[in-house]
Amino acid sequence: MKAYDVKRGYAVEHNNQTYVVRSVEKSAPTARGGNTTYRFMLYAVPGGQKLDLSLRADDDLREVDLTRRPATYSYRDADGFVFMDVEDYTPYTLGADVVGDQAAYITDGLEGCYIQLIDDAPIGLQLPQSVVLEVVDTAPELKGATATKRPKPAKLATGIEIQVPEYIRIGEKVWVNTETGEFAGRA
């Protein structure tokens, strides 16, 4: 497959190693005739070693056969994060190294997740595009604030901090985009 077809969450092979694509950045040069390049952040499966790879749009990558199973987050134990297959109730355990910073978006009973499998072994997690998290700490709304909404920091129940509009208060639930980590609206 061509580099421009590769999306976040795909499994690809590079130098005889399997990687999961964590992020894709596209950069188009301003000069005429320049080639668009794609910068991929890849994580080795298994192992989790990080690899930055830059390719031109028409360079080839081989896609690895990856199975995606719908799952719901169940609990966390000493081995990692346990997800339950929605269809056949198979438990999948993903280590903290596999989940990485996505752990900041995982809450009890989180639905809409996909466990990525290669040869029936869980190798990755795909979260829903946005999740609902509770605001546990933020500054109070300023009285007499103008119509322009200046952002303020807010700490969420999972421990991450994001920027939210001034009108958001402690105890409110907000949508957070799992790809960008940004506020996406009130829940």
Stockholm file with secondary structure:
# STOCKHOLM 1.0

chainA/1-187         MKAYDVKRGYAVEHNNQTYVVRSVEKSAPTARGGNTTYRFMLYAVPGGQKLDLSLRADDDLREVDLTRRPATYSYRDADGFVFMDVEDYTPYTLGADVVGDQAAYITDGLEGCYIQLIDDAPIGLQLPQSVVLEVVDTAPELKGATATKRPKPAKLATGIEIQVPEYIRIGEKVWVNTETGEFAGRA
#=GR chainA/1-187 SS CBGGGCCTTCEEEETTEEEEEEEEEEECCSSTTCCCEEEEEEEEETTCCEEEEEEETTCBCEECCCEEEEEEEEEEETTEEEEEETTTCCEEEECHHHHGGGGGGCCTTCCSEEEEEETTEEEEEECCSEEEEEEEEECCCCTTCCSSCCEEEEEETTSCEEEEETTCCTTCEEEEETTTCCEEEEC
#=GC SS_cons         CBGGGCCTTCEEEETTEEEEEEEEEEECCSSTTCCCEEEEEEEEETTCCEEEEEEETTCBCEECCCEEEEEEEEEEETTEEEEEETTTCCEEEECHHHHGGGGGGCCTTCCSEEEEEETTEEEEEECCSEEEEEEEEECCCCTTCCSSCCEEEEEETTSCEEEEETTCCTTCEEEEETTTCCEEEEC
//
